[in-house]
């Protein structure tokens, strides 16, 4: 699944890989994702996201979070990246 644009409604990706190669701007949204590959701009303000598998940021990608954002990783990960 690939999205680009501004979203304020719930997003659910329960299977497969969600790929962002452009600009994903989630505003006051809720999302559940399986596997994520971010090669573009991943911008949230304020948003709650649940990740059930891996979240990979490639060298061309970045994540911009704001106050009020909540990212929940339920995959049993023992390490976390710095955003």
C-alpha positions in Angstrom: 0.0 0.0 0.0 1.3 3.4 -0.9 -0.2 6.7 0.2 0.8 10.3 -0.4 -1.0 13.3 1.0 -2.6 14.6 4.1 -4.9 12.3 6.0 -7.1 12.9 9.1 -9.2 9.7 9.0 -8.1 6.2 10.3 -5.7 4.2 8.2 -5.4 0.5 8.6 -2.8 -1.7 6.9 -3.2 -5.1 8.5 -1.2 -7.1 6.0 1.6 -6.6 3.6 4.0 -3.7 3.4 3.1 0.0 3.6 5.6 2.0 1.4 5.9 5.7 1.6 8.1 7.2 -1.2 6.6 10.7 -1.2 5.1 12.8 1.6 2.8 11.2 4.2 1.2 13.8 6.5 -1.0 12.4 9.2 -2.9 15.1 11.1 -5.1 14.1 14.1 -5.3 10.6 12.8 -5.1 7.0 14.0 -3.4 4.3 12.1 -2.4 0.6 12.4 0.4 -0.7 10.2 2.0 -4.0 9.6 5.4 -3.6 7.9 6.5 0.0 7.0 9.2 1.1 4.6 9.6 4.9 4.7 11.7 6.4 1.8 10.1 9.9 2.0 8.7 12.3 4.5 6.7 10.8 7.3 5.0 13.7 9.2 2.6 13.4 12.1 0.8 16.0 14.3 -0.8 14.8 16.6 -1.4 11.2 15.6 -1.5 7.7 17.3 0.1 4.9 15.2 0.4 1.3 16.1 3.1 -0.8 14.3 2.7 -4.6 14.4 5.9 -5.4 12.6 9.0 -3.5 11.4 9.3 0.3 10.7 12.2 0.9 8.4 13.5 4.4 7.4 15.7 4.3 4.4 18.6 6.8 3.9 16.3 9.0 1.7 13.5 9.0 4.3 12.8 10.9 7.6 10.3 11.1 10.4 8.9 14.3 11.9 6.9 13.9 15.1 5.2 16.6 17.1 3.9 17.0 20.7 1.0 14.7 21.2 2.1 12.0 18.8 2.1 8.4 20.1 3.9 5.6 18.3 3.2 2.1 19.7 5.4 -0.9 18.6 3.8 -4.2 19.4 6.3 -6.5 17.7 8.3 -7.3 20.8 11.2 -5.0 19.7 13.9 -4.6 22.2 15.6 -1.5 20.6 14.2 1.7 19.3 15.5 4.3 16.9 15.9 7.9 17.7 13.5 10.2 15.7 
